[in-house]
Amino acid sequence: MQMNTTRATSAAKARPWYTHRWPWLLMLGPALVVIAGIHTTWIAFTRQDALVVDDYYKEGKAINQDLRRDRIASDMGLHASLRYDAAAGKLSGSVLGLGESASGRLSIKLVHSTQPEKDISLLVQPDGGGTFEASLAMLDMARWQVLIESEQRDWRLHQTWNWPQQRSIQIAAETSR
């Protein structure tokens, strides 16, 4: 009996390493890490990072200018309402301030939260009552940053819009502090 056991273990030892399952199982982990690293490197080099601003200093200085525009909108008592009708493909709304409509053309920007190529810019002319309507293709389900400003860019209103959870939004200028 001793002889059969010795023969079986010596036969197992005589098999080459690649015929055993354990070396392959142990090499699987590092091999997957190498493959994942190659894939991550490929993604990093083929996709542009759209969230990084080239001139961060200039952008930082512009924040103060934007805050002035918010204060002007607040002093004017501006508020807006927007509603999107997906079936008709229409964005409608109004911009009013201290009981009167905003005059002149308005710029409405819908900024996609992660994909800048999906950003939308509209130029609308409100009627005498401050209401407007614009054609708008189907909006993606996303969290949009809405920016409404005068054509001269002297004031602005902004807010986040979760489409389609929110069918309409109300935007009010923040009060001065």
Salt bridges, closest charged atoms under 4 A:
ASP66 OD1 - ARG69 NH1 2.98
ASP66 OD2 - ARG156 NH1 3.93
ASP70 OD1 - ARG156 NE 2.66
ASP70 OD2 - HIS158 NE2 3.47
ASP140 OD2 - LYS118 NZ 2.74
GLU149 OE1 - ARG69 NH2 1.99
GLU149 OE2 - LYS109 NZ 3.35
GLU149 OE1 - ARG153 NE 3.80
GLU151 OE2 - ARG105 NE 3.33
